[in-house]
Amino acid sequence: EIRIIRFDGQDAFVESSRALVPHKGKPASIRVMRDVTRRKQAEEALLRHTQDLNRLNRELKAARDEANLYLDILTHDVRNANNVSMMYADLILDMLEGDPKTYAQKLHNGIWRSNEILQNVATIRRIHEESTDLSPIDLDAAIRTEIGSFPAASIRYEGQPIEVYADGLLPVIFTNLIGNAVKFGGPDVEITILVEERDGEVLVSVEDTGPGIPDEIKEKLFHRFERGQTKASGQGLGLYICRTLIERYGGRIRVEDRVPGTTDAGAAFRFTLQKITQHG
């Protein structure tokens, strides 16, 4: 490419090529010049645009890293404060009776909910920041581990050794589904976890005998920040996290009535996962 000055005084770029051709029995040189000014201008504009994007990406990464640092500090300090408050709330609960104890229990529940929100925020960060590479995960072991986190709950589960495509966040699904059943089902709620193999997939059901979920609320449950109008629909981010993880694993989730056609006899959350066969 050659930079030249046109007759109008403007810069221009041309490509020049030369070839030897016969002319009257003798070799002659012919030169061809092609105006590539517009292409050169487009290339320079693209280069400037790429440089601007790279600069913005660096600035965005720096801002995100700084925001994550502040978030880490905030969640760490709030969690520590909550743990201290929870300890004193437990002591107060042991000392009170009647209405004062009821109020102290509400205080205790509020602190617990605050910790739950912090945990959900941390989980969402992991979902978006960690690799999406999936690997064989022991579904039975994941379920049994999470059941062990709810020793006071009445949970029926007869497992079988099955491996599915997932990652280290798979247990979070059961933490949220079992936790919601316990939270909204009351002290006498009964939970049943079923695992069935169907056409290369695994269908997992988490059923409870709680108050159930009205039909008009079912479709909203898995959307971010969506909540229904009843106590049973206050799961908040938990079910959004469940849906995000299950779709990440190539599955689908839905909620149904535990007893078909009867909304107040409990809920059944059903989702699929990709089963690992002998041939992978």
Backbone as CSV, one residue per row, in Angstrom:
resi,resn,N_x,N_y,N_z,CA_x,CA_y,CA_z,C_x,C_y,C_z
1,GLU,0.847,-1.195,0.000,0.000,0.000,0.000,0.888,1.254,0.000
2,ILE,0.441,2.239,-0.745,1.204,3.489,-0.848,0.276,4.648,-0.486
3,ARG,0.787,5.536,0.332,0.025,6.726,0.688,0.381,7.838,-0.269
4,ILE,-0.665,8.467,-0.843,-0.431,9.539,-1.806,-1.300,10.740,-1.443
5,ILE,-1.000,11.858,-2.081,-1.810,13.073,-1.944,-2.567,13.272,-3.257
6,ARG,-3.886,13.297,-3.163,-4.685,13.503,-4.369,-4.632,14.963,-4.804
7,PHE,-5.178,15.236,-6.015,-5.177,16.603,-6.534,-5.962,17.556,-5.650
8,ASP,-6.970,17.020,-4.910,-7.758,17.890,-4.032,-7.099,18.088,-2.675
9,GLY,-5.892,17.531,-2.494,-5.157,17.713,-1.252,-5.459,16.674,-0.180
10,GLN,-6.377,15.741,-0.461,-6.733,14.730,0.521,-5.791,13.530,0.424
11,ASP,-5.574,12.890,1.584,-4.771,11.663,1.598,-5.550,10.530,0.928
12,ALA,-4.814,9.648,0.292,-5.417,8.464,-0.325,-4.424,7.313,-0.234
13,PHE,-4.949,6.103,-0.323,-4.107,4.913,-0.287,-4.375,4.104,-1.551
14,VAL,-3.292,3.649,-2.156,-3.428,2.840,-3.366,-2.564,1.597,-3.232
15,GLU,-2.990,0.554,-3.930,-2.187,-0.647,-4.073,-1.584,-0.642,-5.469
16,SER,-0.324,-0.914,-5.527,0.388,-0.864,-6.811,0.940,-2.245,-7.135
17,SER,0.750,-2.657,-8.381,1.315,-3.928,-8.829,1.910,-3.731,-10.221
18,ARG,2.953,-4.492,-10.539,3.649,-4.338,-11.814,3.850,-5.699,-12.451
19,ALA,3.719,-5.740,-13.729,3.927,-6.993,-14.465,4.642,-6.718,-15.766
20,LEU,5.401,-7.695,-16.219,6.098,-7.606,-17.502,5.235,-8.223,-18.595
21,VAL,5.083,-7.494,-19.689,4.283,-7.986,-20.802,5.073,-7.740,-22.096
22,PRO,4.873,-8.557,-23.106,5.575,-8.325,-24.379,4.947,-7.156,-25.144
23,HIS,5.807,-6.338,-25.725,5.323,-5.205,-26.515,6.267,-5.004,-27.696
24,LYS,5.743,-5.269,-28.886,6.527,-5.135,-30.112,7.817,-5.944,-30.044
25,GLY,7.647,-7.143,-29.518,8.782,-8.055,-29.472,9.748,-7.802,-28.345
26,LYS,9.434,-6.852,-27.527,10.320,-6.550,-26.396,9.514,-6.577,-25.090
27,PRO,10.188,-6.898,-23.984,9.461,-6.867,-22.698,9.151,-5.431,-22.270
28,ALA,7.942,-5.277,-21.770,7.524,-3.956,-21.281,6.894,-4.116,-19.904
29,SER,6.936,-3.050,-19.179,6.396,-3.054,-17.815,5.079,-2.307,-17.778
30,ILE,4.113,-2.929,-17.122,2.824,-2.271,-16.953,2.517,-2.201,-15.462
31,ARG,2.085,-1.069,-15.020,1.795,-0.866,-13.598,0.310,-0.545,-13.435
32,VAL,-0.320,-1.215,-12.455,-1.736,-0.996,-12.151,-1.843,-0.450,-10.731
33,MET,-2.579,0.623,-10.559,-2.785,1.210,-9.229,-4.283,1.199,-8.916
34,ARG,-4.612,0.669,-7.729,-6.013,0.549,-7.330,-6.263,1.335,-6.054
35,ASP,-7.289,2.172,-6.049,-7.615,3.006,-4.884,-8.231,2.136,-3.789
36,VAL,-7.562,2.035,-2.634,-8.064,1.236,-1.503,-8.318,2.137,-0.297
37,THR,-8.571,3.419,-0.569,-8.748,4.370,0.533,-9.900,3.961,1.456
38,ARG,-11.049,3.606,0.869,-12.201,3.262,1.699,-11.931,2.022,2.545
39,ARG,-11.265,1.037,1.941,-10.931,-0.151,2.718,-9.984,0.185,3.863
40,LYS,-8.986,1.042,3.575,-8.030,1.434,4.607,-8.728,2.195,5.731
41,GLN,-9.655,3.072,5.365,-10.393,3.830,6.375,-11.240,2.896,7.233
42,ALA,-11.852,1.895,6.584,-12.670,0.935,7.329,-11.813,0.113,8.287
43,GLU,-10.622,-0.291,7.831,-9.707,-1.049,8.685,-9.275,-0.220,9.895
44,GLU,-8.961,1.058,9.654,-8.545,1.922,10.757,-9.688,2.160,11.735
45,ALA,-10.903,2.309,11.209,-12.062,2.483,12.086,-12.307,1.229,12.918
46,LEU,-12.146,0.057,12.277,-12.313,-1.198,12.999,-11.255,-1.354,14.083
47,LEU,-10.024,-0.962,13.770,-8.949,-1.037,14.761,-9.249,-0.136,15.955
48,ARG,-9.705,1.108,15.674,-10.045,2.016,16.769,-11.187,1.451,17.605
49,HIS,-12.188,0.863,16.936,-13.327,0.282,17.640,-12.878,-0.879,18.527
50,THR,-11.983,-1.721,17.990,-11.468,-2.857,18.768,-10.686,-2.371,19.983
51,GLN,-9.873,-1.341,19.792,-9.107,-0.782,20.909,-10.031,-0.198,21.976
52,ASP,-11.100,0.471,21.528,-12.075,1.019,22.480,-12.765,-0.101,23.256
53,LEU,-13.144,-1.180,22.553,-13.795,-2.302,23.222,-12.862,-2.945,24.238
54,ASN,-11.604,-3.118,23.872,-10.640,-3.714,24.796,-10.471,-2.839,26.036
55,ARG,-10.419,-1.528,25.814,-10.285,-0.614,26.953,-11.517,-0.696,27.852
56,LEU,-12.711,-0.717,27.244,-13.944,-0.821,28.031,-14.010,-2.147,28.782
57,ASN,-13.547,-3.226,28.142,-13.544,-4.524,28.822,-12.613,-4.520,30.026
58,ARG,-11.454,-3.882,29.865,-10.533,-3.797,31.006,-11.147,-2.989,32.138
59,GLU,-11.783,-1.868,31.773,-12.424,-1.041,32.794,-13.575,-1.789,33.465
60,LEU,-14.343,-2.545,32.658,-15.465,-3.309,33.214,-14.972,-4.387,34.160
61,LYS,-13.897,-5.080,33.769,-13.338,-6.125,34.636,-12.836,-5.532,35.945
62,ALA,-12.156,-4.389,35.848,-11.657,-3.743,37.056,-12.813,-3.326,37.965
63,ALA,-13.880,-2.788,37.371,-15.037,-2.380,38.171,-15.718,-3.591,38.802
64,ARG,-15.817,-4.701,38.029,-16.434,-5.912,38.571,-15.606,-6.494,39.709
65,ASP,-14.283,-6.515,39.530,-13.416,-7.029,40.597,-13.553,-6.185,41.859
66,GLU,-13.627,-4.868,41.682,-13.778,-3.982,42.838,-15.130,-4.202,43.513
67,ALA,-16.193,-4.348,42.693,-17.527,-4.591,43.257,-17.560,-5.920,44.003
68,ASN,-16.912,-6.957,43.436,-16.876,-8.258,44.104,-16.112,-8.184,45.418
69,LEU,-15.058,-7.373,45.446,-14.309,-7.206,46.691,-15.203,-6.596,47.761
70,TYR,-15.926,-5.527,47.405,-16.824,-4.896,48.375,-17.922,-5.866,48.806
71,LEU,-18.436,-6.666,47.841,-19.484,-7.623,48.165,-18.960,-8.707,49.101
72,ASP,-17.729,-9.160,48.855,-17.124,-10.164,49.745,-16.988,-9.621,51.163
73,ILE,-16.504,-8.390,51.263,-16.346,-7.784,52.590,-17.693,-7.622,53.265
74,LEU,-18.683,-7.138,52.502,-20.010,-6.914,53.057,-20.643,-8.208,53.544
75,THR,-20.649,-9.252,52.681,-21.288,-10.508,53.077,-20.554,-11.156,54.251
76,HIS,-19.235,-11.053,54.256,-18.463,-11.635,55.367,-18.832,-10.958,56.683
77,ASP,-18.857,-9.625,56.665,-19.141,-8.893,57.906,-20.597,-9.072,58.339
78,VAL,-21.523,-9.044,57.377,-22.934,-9.226,57.735,-23.170,-10.632,58.282
79,ARG,-22.548,-11.635,57.658,-22.718,-13.012,58.139,-22.175,-13.160,59.560
80,ASN,-21.023,-12.553,59.828,-20.474,-12.625,61.187,-21.410,-11.939,62.188
81,ALA,-21.939,-10.768,61.805,-22.876,-10.072,62.692,-24.139,-10.900,62.905
82,ASN,-24.615,-11.538,61.845,-25.804,-12.382,61.972,-25.561,-13.556,62.908
83,ASN,-24.381,-14.145,62.807,-24.086,-15.298,63.663,-24.081,-14.906,65.140
84,VAL,-23.515,-13.735,65.428,-23.532,-13.258,66.819,-24.972,-12.981,67.263
85,SER,-25.748,-12.319,66.400,-27.144,-12.027,66.729,-27.944,-13.307,66.924
86,MET,-27.677,-14.319,66.086,-28.379,-15.593,66.202,-28.084,-16.253,67.546
87,MET,-26.841,-16.153,67.990,-26.463,-16.750,69.271,-27.244,-16.103,70.416
88,TYR,-27.322,-14.773,70.401,-28.070,-14.088,71.459,-29.568,-14.362,71.336
89,ALA,-30.068,-14.468,70.114,-31.488,-14.783,69.930,-31.809,-16.148,70.508
90,ASP,-30.912,-17.116,70.321,-31.123,-18.454,70.900,-31.159,-18.387,72.422
91,LEU,-30.255,-17.579,73.001,-30.236,-17.446,74.464,-31.527,-16.811,74.973
92,ILE,-31.994,-15.776,74.265,-33.223,-15.096,74.673,-34.417,-16.037,74.577
93,LEU,-34.464,-16.853,73.524,-35.572,-17.799,73.356,-35.664,-18.758,74.543
94,ASP,-34.512,-19.171,75.065,-34.504,-20.100,76.201,-34.962,-19.436,77.499
95,MET,-34.942,-18.092,77.535,-35.258,-17.375,78.773,-36.696,-16.861,78.823
96,LEU,-37.396,-16.859,77.676,-38.700,-16.213,77.610,-39.831,-17.212,77.432
97,GLU,-41.029,-16.744,77.727,-42.249,-17.517,77.527,-43.326,-16.584,76.987
98,GLY,-44.388,-17.167,76.411,-45.540,-16.383,75.977,-45.225,-15.483,74.785
99,ASP,-45.872,-14.299,74.783,-45.709,-13.374,73.663,-44.265,-12.925,73.463
100,PRO,-43.521,-12.606,74.546,-42.119,-12.208,74.328,-41.318,-13.281,73.585
101,LYS,-41.592,-14.547,73.884,-40.887,-15.619,73.190,-41.277,-15.661,71.717
102,THR,-42.541,-15.378,71.431,-43.002,-15.331,70.031,-42.273,-14.253,69.259
103,TYR,-42.131,-13.077,69.884,-41.410,-11.988,69.226,-39.939,-12.341,69.033
104,ALA,-39.345,-13.002,70.011,-37.941,-13.402,69.901,-37.767,-14.438,68.790
105,GLN,-38.767,-15.298,68.627,-38.695,-16.280,67.547,-38.751,-15.609,66.188
106,LYS,-39.565,-14.549,66.077,-39.621,-13.807,64.821,-38.279,-13.134,64.531
107,LEU,-37.640,-12.630,65.593,-36.302,-12.064,65.434,-35.326,-13.124,64.944
108,HIS,-35.392,-14.288,65.547,-34.530,-15.407,65.161,-34.759,-15.782,63.695
109,ASN,-36.024,-15.846,63.282,-36.348,-16.207,61.896,-35.845,-15.153,60.910
110,GLY,-35.925,-13.884,61.304,-35.438,-12.814,60.428,-33.941,-12.910,60.214
111,ILE,-33.197,-13.229,61.251,-31.748,-13.381,61.122,-31.426,-14.571,60.231
112,TRP,-32.170,-15.656,60.440,-31.969,-16.843,59.610,-32.232,-16.528,58.140
113,ARG,-33.295,-15.757,57.880,-33.618,-15.382,56.507,-32.521,-14.514,55.898
114,SER,-31.939,-13.638,56.680,-30.842,-12.801,56.199,-29.662,-13.661,55.764
115,ASN,-29.333,-14.679,56.553,-28.254,-15.593,56.174,-28.599,-16.363,54.898
116,GLU,-29.861,-16.721,54.759,-30.298,-17.437,53.559,-30.116,-16.565,52.309
117,ILE,-30.436,-15.281,52.422,-30.255,-14.360,51.296,-28.775,-14.267,50.922
118,LEU,-27.912,-14.159,51.923,-26.478,-14.096,51.648,-26.009,-15.347,50.924
119,GLN,-26.527,-16.507,51.334,-26.141,-17.753,50.696,-26.624,-17.802,49.246
120,ASN,-27.842,-17.320,48.997,-28.361,-17.292,47.626,-27.522,-16.389,46.734
121,VAL,-27.120,-15.238,47.263,-26.270,-14.321,46.492,-24.944,-14.995,46.147
122,ALA,-24.361,-15.690,47.119,-23.097,-16.378,46.871,-23.266,-17.471,45.817
123,THR,-24.400,-18.177,45.861,-24.651,-19.244,44.882,-24.799,-18.679,43.477
124,ILE,-25.530,-17.577,43.338,-25.707,-16.958,42.021,-24.364,-16.508,41.457
125,ARG,-23.505,-15.970,42.301,-22.171,-15.577,41.841,-21.408,-16.793,41.326
126,ARG,-21.489,-17.900,42.039,-20.788,-19.110,41.606,-21.331,-19.601,40.267
127,ILE,-22.648,-19.523,40.090,-23.258,-19.982,38.839,-22.695,-19.205,37.656
128,HIS,-22.546,-17.890,37.816,-22.130,-17.044,36.699,-20.618,-16.979,36.532
129,GLU,-19.864,-17.297,37.574,-18.417,-17.133,37.500,-17.675,-18.433,37.265
130,GLU,-18.238,-19.565,37.714,-17.518,-20.823,37.596,-17.724,-21.435,36.213
131,SER,-16.829,-22.359,35.862,-16.905,-23.038,34.575,-18.201,-23.833,34.461
132,THR,-18.714,-23.921,33.221,-19.946,-24.681,32.990,-19.654,-26.119,32.561
133,ASP,-18.416,-26.561,32.705,-18.075,-27.936,32.348,-18.804,-28.904,33.282
134,LEU,-19.491,-29.878,32.682,-20.240,-30.863,33.458,-19.455,-32.170,33.521
135,SER,-19.703,-32.926,34.568,-19.001,-34.184,34.773,-19.941,-35.159,35.483
136,PRO,-19.578,-36.441,35.535,-20.436,-37.409,36.240,-20.525,-37.094,37.732
137,ILE,-21.770,-37.021,38.230,-22.009,-36.748,39.648,-22.922,-37.842,40.190
138,ASP,-22.603,-38.338,41.373,-23.410,-39.364,42.037,-24.674,-38.714,42.598
139,LEU,-25.798,-38.913,41.909,-27.055,-38.280,42.323,-27.506,-38.787,43.683
140,ASP,-27.403,-40.085,43.906,-27.848,-40.675,45.174,-27.079,-40.083,46.355
141,ALA,-25.765,-39.946,46.191,-24.943,-39.385,47.274,-25.316,-37.940,47.549
142,ALA,-25.581,-37.176,46.475,-25.947,-35.766,46.651,-27.254,-35.638,47.421
143,ILE,-28.238,-36.488,47.089,-29.537,-36.432,47.773,-29.386,-36.807,49.230
144,ARG,-28.675,-37.894,49.499,-28.528,-38.353,50.892,-27.781,-37.315,51.749
145,THR,-26.791,-36.660,51.158,-26.057,-35.638,51.908,-26.979,-34.495,52.310
146,GLU,-27.824,-34.047,51.373,-28.716,-32.933,51.685,-29.819,-33.348,52.645
147,ILE,-30.293,-34.575,52.551,-31.280,-35.058,53.528,-30.689,-34.987,54.935
148,GLY,-29.400,-35.298,55.041,-28.729,-35.239,56.341,-28.668,-33.849,56.928
149,SER,-28.862,-32.831,56.080,-28.859,-31.451,56.579,-30.182,-31.061,57.221
150,PHE,-31.186,-31.954,57.135,-32.508,-31.681,57.712,-32.904,-32.849,58.625
151,PRO,-32.170,-33.038,59.727,-32.396,-34.214,60.576,-33.775,-34.249,61.227
152,ALA,-34.395,-33.085,61.417,-35.702,-33.060,62.083,-36.863,-33.267,61.120
153,ALA,-36.587,-33.255,59.823,-37.658,-33.362,58.823,-38.013,-34.817,58.554
154,SER,-39.275,-35.040,58.217,-39.743,-36.372,57.849,-39.598,-36.531,56.339
155,ILE,-38.543,-37.244,55.919,-38.225,-37.378,54.499,-38.133,-38.862,54.138
156,ARG,-38.893,-39.259,53.125,-38.854,-40.646,52.640,-38.104,-40.664,51.312
157,TYR,-37.089,-41.500,51.264,-36.291,-41.602,50.040,-35.671,-42.986,49.957
158,GLU,-35.910,-43.650,48.858,-35.278,-44.937,48.586,-34.427,-44.765,47.341
159,GLY,-33.151,-44.631,47.541,-32.272,-44.275,46.443,-31.746,-45.464,45.677
160,GLN,-31.080,-45.142,44.581,-30.400,-46.127,43.761,-29.194,-45.451,43.140
161,PRO,-28.132,-46.191,42.869,-26.916,-45.571,42.312,-27.127,-45.124,40.873
162,ILE,-27.153,-43.812,40.663,-27.309,-43.227,39.329,-26.349,-42.056,39.210
163,GLU,-25.666,-41.973,38.081,-24.803,-40.826,37.810,-25.457,-39.944,36.757
164,VAL,-25.354,-38.637,36.955,-25.930,-37.664,36.026,-24.877,-36.626,35.667
165,TYR,-25.124,-35.906,34.575,-24.245,-34.802,34.197,-24.602,-33.576,35.035
166,ALA,-23.656,-33.100,35.823,-23.896,-31.932,36.684,-22.544,-31.389,37.130
167,ASP,-22.560,-30.607,38.204,-21.318,-30.093,38.775,-21.489,-30.001,40.286
168,GLY,-20.562,-29.318,40.930,-20.579,-29.270,42.385,-21.744,-28.517,42.993
169,LEU,-22.538,-27.831,42.151,-23.690,-27.083,42.662,-24.975,-27.908,42.687
170,LEU,-24.919,-29.154,42.221,-26.124,-29.994,42.210,-26.820,-30.072,43.571
171,PRO,-26.096,-30.241,44.694,-26.779,-30.316,45.995,-27.608,-29.086,46.338
172,VAL,-27.273,-27.928,45.753,-28.027,-26.705,46.050,-29.501,-26.868,45.672
173,ILE,-29.771,-27.622,44.599,-31.156,-27.839,44.171,-31.945,-28.508,45.291
174,PHE,-31.380,-29.538,45.890,-32.090,-30.263,46.947,-32.145,-29.457,48.242
175,THR,-31.103,-28.670,48.495,-31.149,-27.781,49.657,-32.344,-26.845,49.569
176,ASN,-32.551,-26.251,48.390,-33.654,-25.304,48.223,-35.016,-25.986,48.240
177,LEU,-35.156,-27.098,47.523,-36.467,-27.754,47.439,-36.881,-28.356,48.779
178,ILE,-35.957,-29.036,49.444,-36.281,-29.591,50.760,-36.497,-28.467,51.764
179,GLY,-35.642,-27.451,51.712,-35.773,-26.329,52.646,-37.104,-25.616,52.500
180,ASN,-37.568,-25.420,51.256,-38.865,-24.775,51.045,-40.003,-25.625,51.592
181,ALA,-39.917,-26.943,51.371,-40.967,-27.834,51.864,-41.046,-27.779,53.389
182,VAL,-39.889,-27.758,54.041,-39.865,-27.681,55.504,-40.366,-26.327,55.983
183,LYS,-39.911,-25.267,55.313,-40.246,-23.909,55.745,-41.737,-23.622,55.624
184,PHE,-42.322,-23.989,54.492,-43.712,-23.623,54.230,-44.700,-24.733,54.536
185,GLY,-44.190,-25.933,54.792,-45.096,-27.051,55.078,-45.460,-27.199,56.536
186,GLY,-44.727,-26.545,57.410,-45.036,-26.674,58.829,-44.345,-27.868,59.463
187,PRO,-44.451,-27.996,60.785,-43.705,-29.041,61.502,-44.134,-30.462,61.155
188,ASP,-45.357,-30.649,60.664,-45.846,-32.003,60.376,-45.726,-32.375,58.904
189,VAL,-45.060,-31.577,58.112,-44.966,-31.861,56.683,-44.189,-33.153,56.442
190,GLU,-44.630,-33.905,55.458,-43.934,-35.127,55.045,-43.408,-34.920,53.619
191,ILE,-42.165,-35.284,53.414,-41.499,-35.058,52.130,-41.105,-36.402,51.528
192,THR,-41.359,-36.557,50.263,-40.988,-37.774,49.539,-40.131,-37.394,48.334
193,ILE,-38.998,-38.061,48.192,-38.116,-37.838,47.043,-38.095,-39.110,46.213
194,LEU,-38.436,-38.970,44.948,-38.496,-40.105,44.027,-37.518,-39.889,42.886
195,VAL,-36.873,-40.963,42.447,-35.952,-40.916,41.313,-36.342,-42.019,40.340
196,GLU,-36.630,-41.644,39.088,-37.047,-42.606,38.066,-36.204,-42.413,36.813
197,GLU,-35.881,-43.523,36.141,-35.148,-43.475,34.884,-36.134,-43.522,33.723
198,ARG,-35.989,-42.570,32.769,-36.902,-42.493,31.640,-36.163,-42.083,30.368
199,ASP,-36.005,-43.009,29.443,-35.473,-42.697,28.112,-34.193,-41.864,28.146
200,GLY,-33.213,-42.335,28.869,-31.937,-41.634,28.922,-31.910,-40.454,29.865
201,GLU,-33.044,-40.170,30.495,-33.118,-39.090,31.473,-33.435,-39.656,32.854
202,VAL,-33.219,-38.821,33.841,-33.610,-39.142,35.210,-34.656,-38.129,35.644
203,LEU,-35.806,-38.614,36.073,-36.856,-37.736,36.576,-36.815,-37.758,38.100
204,VAL,-36.600,-36.588,38.687,-36.539,-36.458,40.142,-37.776,-35.695,40.611
205,SER,-38.449,-36.218,41.626,-39.626,-35.560,42.197,-39.389,-35.300,43.677
206,VAL,-39.690,-34.083,44.090,-39.664,-33.728,45.515,-41.082,-33.309,45.878
207,GLU,-41.792,-34.179,46.594,-43.196,-33.955,46.927,-43.335,-33.640,48.412
208,ASP,-44.335,-32.839,48.755,-44.577,-32.532,50.160,-46.074,-32.492,50.427
209,THR,-46.421,-32.600,51.704,-47.830,-32.574,52.118,-48.205,-31.222,52.701
210,GLY,-47.526,-30.183,52.253,-47.772,-28.838,52.759,-49.035,-28.219,52.197
211,PRO,-49.139,-26.880,52.246,-50.365,-26.186,51.844,-50.595,-26.148,50.340
212,GLY,-49.613,-26.547,49.542,-49.781,-26.515,48.097,-49.561,-25.128,47.509
213,ILE,-49.647,-25.042,46.181,-49.405,-23.792,45.465,-50.544,-23.564,44.483
214,PRO,-51.253,-22.442,44.568,-52.353,-22.152,43.638,-51.874,-22.140,42.181
215,ASP,-52.777,-22.502,41.276,-52.434,-22.601,39.861,-51.904,-21.289,39.298
216,GLU,-52.489,-20.155,39.711,-52.089,-18.876,39.134,-50.685,-18.456,39.555
217,ILE,-50.137,-19.133,40.527,-48.805,-18.780,41.019,-47.731,-19.710,40.462
218,LYS,-48.131,-20.900,40.046,-47.156,-21.914,39.632,-46.191,-21.401,38.558
219,GLU,-46.722,-20.691,37.553,-45.874,-20.248,36.443,-44.873,-19.176,36.853
220,LYS,-45.115,-18.482,37.957,-44.244,-17.388,38.381,-43.079,-17.846,39.257
221,LEU,-43.182,-19.044,39.792,-42.263,-19.438,40.849,-40.797,-19.431,40.443
222,PHE,-40.516,-19.768,39.178,-39.132,-19.970,38.780,-38.499,-18.735,38.153
223,HIS,-39.212,-17.609,38.187,-38.662,-16.380,37.624,-37.928,-15.589,38.706
224,ARG,-36.910,-14.902,38.285,-36.080,-14.144,39.227,-36.897,-13.045,39.896
225,PHE,-36.852,-13.043,41.223,-37.506,-12.045,42.065,-39.029,-12.091,42.008
226,GLU,-39.610,-13.079,41.275,-41.062,-13.180,41.247,-41.542,-13.905,42.496
227,ARG,-42.641,-13.402,43.054,-43.255,-14.049,44.206,-44.759,-14.048,44.020
228,GLY,-45.378,-15.043,44.567,-46.833,-15.103,44.510,-47.459,-14.327,45.646
229,GLN,-48.717,-14.573,45.889,-49.450,-13.800,46.882,-49.757,-14.602,48.135
230,THR,-49.210,-15.808,48.224,-49.472,-16.622,49.411,-48.162,-16.967,50.083
231,LYS,-48.293,-17.413,51.300,-47.111,-17.789,52.058,-46.306,-18.869,51.342
232,ALA,-47.030,-19.782,50.688,-46.359,-20.903,50.042,-45.538,-20.490,48.851
233,SER,-45.698,-19.261,48.383,-44.973,-18.855,47.177,-43.831,-17.899,47.487
234,GLY,-43.366,-17.840,48.708,-42.343,-16.865,49.068,-40.933,-17.368,48.963
235,GLN,-40.676,-18.295,48.032,-39.353,-18.890,47.960,-38.289,-17.945,47.443
236,GLY,-38.686,-16.829,46.801,-37.699,-15.839,46.382,-36.715,-16.380,45.363
237,LEU,-35.421,-16.180,45.624,-34.389,-16.564,44.670,-34.138,-18.062,44.618
238,GLY,-34.566,-18.790,45.619,-34.238,-20.216,45.698,-34.665,-21.008,44.483
239,LEU,-35.903,-20.827,44.042,-36.402,-21.589,42.905,-35.821,-21.079,41.583
240,TYR,-35.517,-19.796,41.522,-34.817,-19.272,40.342,-33.451,-19.952,40.212
241,ILE,-32.762,-20.114,41.330,-31.474,-20.809,41.320,-31.651,-22.252,40.868
242,CYS,-32.697,-22.922,41.366,-32.963,-24.304,40.960,-33.151,-24.400,39.450
243,ARG,-33.987,-23.532,38.906,-34.248,-23.567,37.465,-32.974,-23.300,36.667
244,THR,-32.194,-22.305,37.104,-30.962,-21.957,36.388,-29.997,-23.141,36.359
245,LEU,-29.826,-23.809,37.484,-28.912,-24.951,37.550,-29.419,-26.119,36.713
246,ILE,-30.706,-26.426,36.826,-31.261,-27.568,36.094,-31.153,-27.342,34.586
247,GLU,-31.435,-26.138,34.124,-31.287,-25.835,32.693,-29.819,-25.884,32.285
248,ARG,-28.943,-25.503,33.182,-27.501,-25.605,32.915,-27.100,-27.065,32.713
249,TYR,-27.781,-27.970,33.407,-27.487,-29.393,33.287,-28.253,-30.059,32.144
250,GLY,-29.001,-29.272,31.376,-29.735,-29.827,30.242,-31.091,-30.386,30.595
251,GLY,-31.636,-29.997,31.755,-32.925,-30.518,32.185,-34.008,-29.453,32.213
252,ARG,-35.162,-29.832,32.748,-36.319,-28.934,32.868,-36.953,-29.156,34.239
253,ILE,-37.605,-28.124,34.759,-38.273,-28.239,36.051,-39.690,-27.701,35.938
254,ARG,-40.594,-28.299,36.693,-41.987,-27.849,36.735,-42.538,-28.131,38.121
255,VAL,-43.659,-27.509,38.441,-44.323,-27.766,39.714,-45.752,-28.196,39.427
256,GLU,-46.209,-29.201,40.163,-47.552,-29.730,39.997,-48.198,-29.902,41.364
257,ASP,-49.496,-30.207,41.363,-50.168,-30.604,42.596,-49.729,-32.023,42.946
258,ARG,-49.438,-32.251,44.224,-49.069,-33.614,44.631,-50.210,-34.581,44.332
259,VAL,-51.420,-34.138,44.639,-52.619,-34.879,44.260,-53.240,-34.140,43.087
260,PRO,-53.228,-34.714,41.876,-53.712,-33.989,40.691,-55.093,-33.375,40.892
261,GLY,-55.195,-32.078,40.595,-56.463,-31.381,40.703,-56.769,-30.835,42.079
262,THR,-55.893,-31.077,43.049,-56.109,-30.599,44.420,-54.943,-29.728,44.827
263,THR,-55.143,-28.413,44.793,-54.022,-27.497,45.017,-53.598,-27.393,46.479
264,ASP,-54.480,-27.749,47.404,-54.157,-27.555,48.820,-53.710,-28.837,49.507
265,ALA,-53.304,-29.843,48.726,-52.856,-31.114,49.321,-51.356,-31.320,49.143
266,GLY,-50.636,-30.243,48.905,-49.196,-30.359,48.758,-48.735,-30.117,47.340
267,ALA,-47.439,-29.869,47.205,-46.834,-29.585,45.902,-45.864,-30.684,45.514
268,ALA,-45.625,-30.796,44.209,-44.655,-31.759,43.685,-43.763,-31.046,42.680
269,PHE,-42.508,-30.901,43.023,-41.533,-30.307,42.104,-40.844,-31.452,41.358
270,ARG,-40.902,-31.415,40.039,-40.329,-32.488,39.227,-39.338,-31.875,38.231
271,PHE,-38.181,-32.507,38.123,-37.192,-32.017,37.168,-36.409,-33.183,36.575
272,THR,-35.856,-32.934,35.398,-35.097,-33.964,34.708,-33.613,-33.632,34.720
273,LEU,-32.797,-34.673,34.665,-31.358,-34.556,34.527,-30.901,-35.562,33.476
274,GLN,-29.751,-35.303,32.863,-29.233,-36.199,31.836,-28.466,-37.343,32.495
275,LYS,-28.946,-38.571,32.229,-28.321,-39.754,32.826,-27.055,-40.126,32.064
276,ILE,-26.059,-40.595,32.793,-24.835,-41.088,32.177,-24.971,-42.585,31.950
277,THR,-24.849,-42.997,30.708,-24.939,-44.411,30.379,-23.553,-45.042,30.428
278,GLN,-23.498,-46.342,30.211,-22.213,-47.044,30.241,-21.258,-46.517,29.192
279,HIS,-21.823,-46.037,28.082,-20.980,-45.540,26.990,-20.780,-44.037,27.073
280,GLY,-21.216,-43.406,28.236,-21.011,-41.975,28.433,-22.009,-41.133,27.697
